[in-house]
Amino acid sequence: MRVVIQKVEKADLTVDGKSHTSIGPGLLVLLGIEDIDTEEDIAWLTGKISRLRVFDDDNGVMNRSIQDVGGELMIVSQFTLHASTKKGNRPSYIRAARPDIAIPLYELFLKYIEKDSGCRIVSGVFGAYMQVMLINDGPVTIIIDSKNKE
């Protein structure tokens, strides 16, 4: 399971050309799921995201988590995070989980992140054409892979 996390001032999500949801200050999480991902990956990753200290404290040091600041989370599925560009110029998405595997894991991820963070959670629509507009705060962008726990 791989995520790209962006600290945002705000983010707006459009699905099939229609406004779907938005958040104020918080985290936009782009989520890529592989066939080999499990509930263990979800538990580790949602815990890490919930406690990730990327928000400034009173001294301007990134020392607060989404929980500490009462921010919001937008979770958007993104199979392209598992693109392989090793061969040729057209990315291969063979590592990305098929919908029959990815959808239940995506839904479980949403439940875990809501429980772990205690924050307001909004999400995209799995498999839909989506557009995300955001104001990246910092900018702060972090990539985490549950198979490579650095």
Secondary structure, DSSP 8 states (H G I E B T S, - for coil): -EEEEEEEEEEEEEETTEEEEEESSEEEEEEE-BTT--HHHHHHHHHHHHH---EE-TTS-EEE-HHHHT-EEEEEE-GGGG-B-SSSSS-B-TTB--HHHHHHHHHHHHHHHHHHH-SEEEE--TTS-EEEEEEEEEEEEEEEETTB--
